Each structure stands twice: as structure tokens, then as C-alpha cells.
Amino acid sequence: MQRKATFQSLSWLWDIYKRGLLDLDPPYQRRSIWNAPYKEFFIDTVLNDYPCPAIFLYENITPDGVAKYSVVDGKQRLITLFEFANNEFPVSSEATIAKHKDKYFKDLDDDTKRGFWRYQFAVEFIPSEDETLINTIFDRINRNVAKLTRQELRHAKFSGAFITKVEELSEWTFSTLPKNFPFIQPSSRKQMKDDEFLAQLLLQIEEGPKSYSQDDLDKAFSSRDPVWERAEEVTDKYRMAIQKIDQIVRSDQTLDITRSRLRNQADFYSLVGGVYALSETGHDIAPDEARERLRQFLATVDNEERRAEIPSAASYFAASRAASNDAGPRQTRINIMKEILLGEVALLQAS
């Protein structure tokens, strides 16, 4: 593979973009969701003339001698700069250069504008847009770099309403409920998987049970970052559900329930969903009754012979296995959990 690297000014990139020679959205372009604070931070980087990672472009020269380019990596940086140049958002009020604060590009002095356009990018030209080759290149670039989880990246990227509540309620949840209920591996906690799970619990209350890919979670965090309109309502309902669960599991001093399958994330998600749904319909369940119903049902689910005789137990077990985080299985488990808590499951007293 023949490749070349060079330095190019922002003005060069802007010029080919304006002339329709720069494709920012080729099929292999990876998704990203920079929010306002992230964009503002990058503008501050450029205005300070600090370096940033290289831009990767696929270069295609036509038989007529016209060079066209597709962005392989660097799309969000370029979009941010182009939007700023089009006066779509101002410099941050927290910018490190005081005279730039809150100013749109058109309001900057001429020297600052020229410095902006002169900003130098390291540009790597890739001679092929073959996706396999592109993935191989980036794998080699990142092979020796410790990879952050998506939640760690969200922690670094976002600082607004939603992630603040997620991290606050994550700490509150795990300090309110008995230890290791729900159970998150210590290594996963270090990677903020507990916060990611908490976010899914809040989203369940706000939007109902859904399936969230990592990209979906990125969008959920981004859309709620500047303002989370339902923050107070959702967090209040979530706290009430967790407090009810705490009453249920602590109604027996042995804490047997906390060592059952309910400590698994999929099952705990179902328990939160069931408790929340019943509270929304005005049902107030006695903690000791709920605990006993759960105990008997969970014993049935975990017993292959008894499970086969009770359709709801078989359905719950099936929905806890294949594609357990998909919307359908999640809704199935929550519906059954509501029946359990209400004492409506047939043969619940079997032992």
C-alpha cells in the first residue's frame, strides 16, 4: 500500500469542502455525536493552536485530473470547524482566551480569523476506501493504546444534566441496596459499567423497556446533555422504585433474595420495571408478601422440572436467555414480574 502524509491548513480543507470535493459522509464513516461542550472545547484547542490527531482522507483522482476526497477519520472535528466558520455557534464562555469568549466567528478580529484558517492538520492520505483495509489501519494505530469503554468515553465527553444524574444515582443506588445487589463485577465497575446499567434503568422509566445499542446510548446521553426536561420526574420515580425494592429484600433478615438470580442485571432490570409499573397503577404491595412470592417463583424458574409445568416460569426463563436485552424479552419479563408481585401467577405455591 502506498500512502503519503503531509500537513494541510484548515483553509485548504475548507476550500475543497466548499467546492464539493470533500465528502464528509462516505459509507464507511463511523458515527459520532459531538455535543456542544465537546465542540466548544475543540474550537478552543484550535484557537490556541494546540495540536490534534491526524485527519485521514481517502484520495481519489479521476481520469480528468480532479482530486476528490472522502473523510475516513476526523469528520466531527471538521464539521465542528465548518459550523463555527458558518457562525452556527460561538466560542465557549469558558474559553481559555478571554477576548474570544462568547464570540461568533464573524466577530473575531482579523488576525484571529487568519490564524484560524492557518491551523495545520497532519493529513494521512489512504489510497483505498476498502473498509477491511481501513479497519486494519486503525487496529494497528490503536493496538497498543488502552481502549476505553463507551461509558468511560461518555464520562469524558459529557458533563450535563443526564450524565450528572446517572452518576449521582448510581452511587446512591449501590449504597442504598444491600451489597452486590445488583451484582456488577469489580472490573466492570472500574470501567463504569455500573453507570451504564443505571442509565438503562432511568431510560426504562422514561421511555419504557427498549433495546439500547452502544450507539443508541450515545444518542440518549447526547440528547439529554444540555437539558434533561424530565429529570426531576424520572429520578423521583426511580428513587421510589429502588426504595420499594430495598424494603422487599430487607423484609427478611437473611437477605436470600439478594443472592438469587435477581442480582443479575437482566433480572434486576425486570424487577425495577415491575415495581415501577405497579406503582404507576396505584398498587402498593406489602414487602413481606412480595418477597415470598418472588422467592417461590425464582425457585421455580431455577428448577427445570417445575419450570416446565408453569408457563410463566418457562417464559421468564426463556426471556432471560437469548437476546435478553432486546425490547421484547425485557417487556415479557417485566409483565411476568408484575404478575408475580401481585400474586397472579398460577401454581405459585408449588414447592
C-alpha positions, -999 to 999 in steps of 0.1 A, spaced: 0 0 0 13 34 -10 5 61 14 15 97 20 14 121 49 16 159 48 4 190 66 -25 209 53 -41 241 65 -77 244 76 -82 268 47 -73 240 23 -98 217 38 -124 245 38 -117 252 1 -122 217 -11 -153 213 11 -168 245 -4 -161 232 -39 -178 199 -33 -146 179 -34 -147 167 2 -172 140 12 -178 141 49 -202 112 50 -189 82 29 -205 48 36 -177 36 59 -177 68 80 -180 60 117 -208 75 137 -201 101 163 -222 126 183 -202 155 195 -223 177 218 -220 215 223 -194 214 251 -172 190 231 -174 212 200 -166 243 221 -136 226 236 -122 217 202 -127 253 189 -107 264 220 -80 239 210 -77 253 175 -78 290 186 -49 282 210 -31 265 181 -28 233 201 -22 201 181 -49 175 175 -48 140 160 -43 135 123 -71 137 97 -74 106 75 -86 111 39 -92 87 10 -79 104 -21 -95 96 -55 -80 112 -86 -103 110 -116 -91 104 -152 -98 141 -158 -73 150 -131 -98 161 -105 -89 151 -69 -118 142 -47 -115 133 -10 -136 113 15 -131 116 52 -121 84 69 -114 98 103 -118 133 115 -154 140 105 -166 156 138 -135 178 140 -141 191 105 -178 196 109 -172 215 142 -148 238 125 -170 243 94 -201 250 116 -181 275 136 -169 292 105 -205 295 94 -214 312 127 -236 284 139 -223 286 174 -200 309 194 -168 304 213 -175 290 248 -180 313 277 -153 292 294 -127 297 266 -91 300 278 -85 332 258 -107 358 274 -111 381 243 -127 352 224 -154 343 249 -190 341 236 -179 355 202 -191 341 168 -165 337 141 -177 368 123 -170 388 155 -134 377 159 -106 401 149 -89 396 115 -57 383 130 -76 356 149 -95 347 118 -63 343 97 -47 322 125 -78 300 125 -76 294 87 -38 287 90 -43 260 116 -23 230 105 -35 194 104 -14 164 99 -32 146 70 -28 110 61 -39 101 26 -52 65 23 -51 51 -13 -81 29 -9 -116 31 6 -117 -7 12 -133 -10 46 -112 -40 56 -80 -21 49 -93 10 68 -102 -12 98 -68 -28 97 -50 5 96 -69 18 127 -64 -15 145 -27 -11 141 -28 25 152 -47 16 184 -32 -18 191 -10 -5 219 -34 21 232 -56 12 262 -91 12 249 -118 30 270 -152 16 273 -181 35 257 -192 46 291 -158 59 300 -158 79 268 -192 93 277 -179 102 311 -151 122 294 -173 137 267 -205 147 286 -209 169 317 -246 179 315 -279 170 332 -283 134 323 -248 120 330 -246 140 362 -278 123 374 -267 89 362 -235 90 382 -252 105 412 -280 79 412 -255 51 405 -236 59 437 -269 63 456 -283 30 444 -254 9 453 -251 25 487 -289 21 494 -294 -15 484 -276 -45 501 -241 -51 489 -237 -66 455 -274 -62 447 -274 -59 417 -241 -75 411 -215 -57 389 -181 -73 386 -154 -51 402 -135 -49 369 -167 -37 352 -173 -11 379 -138 3 371 -150 6 335 -182 25 346 -205 -4 336 -225 3 368 -232 38 355 -241 24 320 -266 0 336 -281 28 358 -286 48 326 -306 20 311 -328 18 343 -336 55 340 -343 52 303 -367 24 311 -387 46 334 -386 75 309 -393 56 276 -404 21 286 -383 -11 281 -363 -8 249 -331 -23 234 -302 1 235 -271 -5 215 -240 15 224 -247 39 196 -283 43 210 -269 51 244 -246 77 230 -276 94 214 -295 92 246 -267 108 266 -262 135 239 -298 145 235 -302 149 273 -269 166 279 -277 203 276 -312 199 292 -330 168 305 -366 180 307 -379 151 326 -350 148 350 -370 155 383 -399 133 373 -378 103 362 -354 105 391 -381 107 417 -399 77 402 -367 58 401 -358 65 437 -393 54 448 -389 21 429 -354 14 444 -367 22 479 -396 -2 475 -372 -29 463 -350 -22 493 -380 -27 516 -388 -60 498 -353 -75 500 -347 -64 536 -381 -77 548 -362 -110 555 -330 -106 576 -314 -135 557 -314 -114 525 -320 -145 504 -334 -126 476 -302 -106 471 -283 -139 464 -309 -151 439 -309 -146 401 -324 -111 408 -288 -99 414 -282 -104 377 -286 -73 356 -313 -86 333 -334 -99 362 -328 -67 383 -339 -46 353 -371 -67 352 -377 -62 390 -373 -24 387 -396 -24 357 -423 -45 375 -421 -25 407 -422 8 388 -452 -3 366 -472 -13 396 -466 19 414 -478 38 383 -511 19 385 -515 26 422 -507 -9 436 -490 -9 470 -476 -43 478 -466 -54 512 -428 -61 512 -430 -94 530 -457 -107 506 -437 -96 476 -406 -112 489 -423 -146 495 -439 -145 460 -405 -137 444 -387 -164 464 -412 -191 453 -412 -180 417 -375 -177 414 -371 -212 429 -394 -225 402 -376 -207 374 -343 -222 385 -358 -258 388 -360 -273 353 -388 -298 362 -411 -273 380 -403 -247 354 -417 -269 326 -450 -272 344 -456 -234 349 -458 -214 316 -450 -181 331 -418 -195 347 -408 -211 314 -415 -178 295 -395 -158 320 -366 -182 318 -366 -181 280 -368 -143 280 -338 -142 303 -315 -161 280 -314 -154 242 -314 -117 234 -322 -108 270 -316 -71 264 -339 -68 234 -371 -49 239 -394 -79 235 -378 -102 262 -374 -72 285 -411 -64 282 -420 -101 287 -400 -104 319 -415 -72 333 -450 -83 326 -444 -116 344 -427 -98 372 -458 -77 377 -479 -108 379 -455 -123 404 -456 -93 427 -494 -92 425 -497 -130 432 -514 -137 399 -491 -165 387 -507 -199 385 -493 -226 408 -472 -201 426 -475 -221 458 -459 -252 442 -428 -264 461 
